[in-house]
Amino acid sequence: MNLVELTERLHAIRDRNNWRQFHSPKNLAMAASVEMAELVEIFQWLTEDQSRQLPADKLAHAGQEVGDIVLYLLLLCSELGLDMDAVVRSKLADSERRFAHE
């Protein structure tokens, strides 16, 4: 996944539609949260087993919501001047250190 290319494509959509005015860090974080809630709704009331075996239509819907979340997070990183690849790698390395089994 080329995050720079994806961000550039997102910026093109944003700029074509004059949405930059709405893309403050606060609004982007809220939008990502709303999309996460939509993802959670897919799994609401399912058993653990059901959540692991979604029917094709619900699986596709979950994929759409995951895509929305990632795209909003890319825009948020861009607005904050964060390099998503770097922050994710840093967090993963931190988790590897914290949860390493000796």
Summary of the structure (lengths in Angstrom):
residues: 102
radius of gyration: 16.4
end to end distance: 32.7
largest distance: 52.6
contacts: 224
relative contact order: 0.13
helix: 79%
strand: 0%
